[in-house]
Amino acid sequence: MAGCIEQMDYEILLKNATFKQTLHYISEHANKVYYVGPGFKVFDRRLIGLPPVPIGIGPSYIMLTYVKPCHGSFVLKLPRDEKEVARIVAEDKKYKDKRKSVG
């Protein structure tokens, strides 16, 4: 499922938004929200944004912020992939553990 986002099966839930608006949207609409650092790859695409970067997970989807230069931030809903979900959950734990050790 790796590759260009435009070639994937996705739904745009919010478009031309600020990063802050996408964070609130994902927090309010996802079943579960995990946090990762900027640069983490989902479906082989690096996420851009201010930390922490939210990723929403639901029974059939992965919801994330996609930044398209000159067009703003979008919230995309992609089909759930169990390998990606496992990586996201593991990264969320690492991210939280790292923040605890710094703070």
C-alpha positions as CSV (number, residue, x, y, z in Angstrom):
1,M,0.0,0.0,0.0
2,A,3.0,2.2,-0.1
3,G,3.5,5.0,-2.6
4,C,1.9,8.2,-3.7
5,I,-1.1,9.3,-1.6
6,E,-3.0,10.2,-4.8
7,Q,-2.8,6.6,-5.9
8,M,-4.3,5.3,-2.7
9,D,-7.9,4.7,-1.8
10,Y,-8.6,7.7,0.5
11,E,-11.3,10.1,1.5
12,I,-10.8,13.8,2.3
13,L,-12.5,14.6,5.5
14,L,-11.2,18.2,5.9
15,K,-9.3,20.3,3.4
16,N,-7.4,23.6,3.2
17,A,-7.1,23.7,7.0
18,T,-4.4,24.7,9.4
19,F,-2.4,22.1,11.2
20,K,-4.2,23.0,14.4
21,Q,-7.6,22.5,12.8
22,T,-6.6,19.0,11.6
23,L,-5.4,18.1,15.1
24,H,-8.8,19.1,16.6
25,Y,-10.6,17.3,13.8
26,I,-8.7,14.0,14.3
27,S,-9.1,14.3,18.1
28,E,-12.8,14.8,17.9
29,H,-13.7,12.2,15.2
30,A,-11.3,9.2,15.6
31,N,-12.1,6.3,17.8
32,K,-8.6,6.3,19.2
33,V,-5.8,8.8,18.7
34,Y,-2.1,8.0,18.8
35,Y,0.8,10.5,18.6
36,V,4.1,10.4,16.8
37,G,6.8,12.8,16.0
38,P,7.2,14.6,12.7
39,G,8.8,12.6,10.0
40,F,7.2,9.3,11.1
41,K,6.2,7.3,8.0
42,V,2.7,6.0,7.4
43,F,2.2,4.0,4.2
44,D,5.8,4.9,3.4
45,R,4.9,8.7,3.4
46,R,6.5,11.0,6.0
47,L,4.2,13.0,8.1
48,I,4.8,16.7,8.4
49,G,3.6,18.9,11.3
50,L,4.3,20.2,14.8
51,P,4.8,17.6,17.5
52,P,2.9,15.7,18.6
53,V,1.4,14.6,15.2
54,P,-2.0,12.9,15.7
55,I,-3.0,9.7,13.9
56,G,-6.6,8.5,14.3
57,I,-7.4,4.8,14.2
58,G,-10.9,3.3,13.9
59,P,-12.3,-0.1,13.0
60,S,-11.8,0.4,9.3
61,Y,-9.6,3.4,8.9
62,I,-6.4,5.3,9.6
63,M,-7.0,9.1,9.8
64,L,-4.0,11.4,9.4
65,T,-3.0,14.9,8.5
66,Y,-1.5,15.3,5.0
67,V,0.3,18.6,4.2
68,K,0.2,19.6,0.6
69,P,2.5,22.6,-0.1
70,C,0.7,25.7,-1.3
71,H,-2.7,24.0,-0.5
72,G,-2.6,23.6,3.3
73,S,-3.3,20.7,5.5
74,F,-5.9,17.9,4.9
75,V,-7.3,15.2,7.0
76,L,-7.3,11.9,5.0
77,K,-9.1,8.7,5.9
78,L,-7.3,5.7,4.5
79,P,-8.2,2.0,4.7
80,R,-7.0,0.3,7.9
81,D,-3.9,-1.8,7.5
82,E,-3.0,-3.9,10.6
83,K,0.8,-3.7,10.0
84,E,0.6,0.1,9.9
85,V,-1.6,0.2,13.0
86,A,0.9,-1.9,14.9
87,R,3.7,0.4,13.8
88,I,1.7,3.5,14.8
89,V,0.8,2.0,18.3
90,A,4.5,1.1,18.9
91,E,5.7,4.6,17.8
92,D,3.1,6.2,20.1
93,K,4.5,4.3,23.1
94,K,8.1,5.2,22.1
95,Y,7.0,8.9,21.7
96,K,5.3,9.0,25.1
97,D,8.2,7.2,26.8
98,K,10.7,9.7,25.2
99,R,8.7,12.7,26.3
100,K,8.5,11.3,29.9
101,S,12.2,10.9,30.1
102,V,12.8,14.5,28.8
103,G,10.1,16.1,31.0
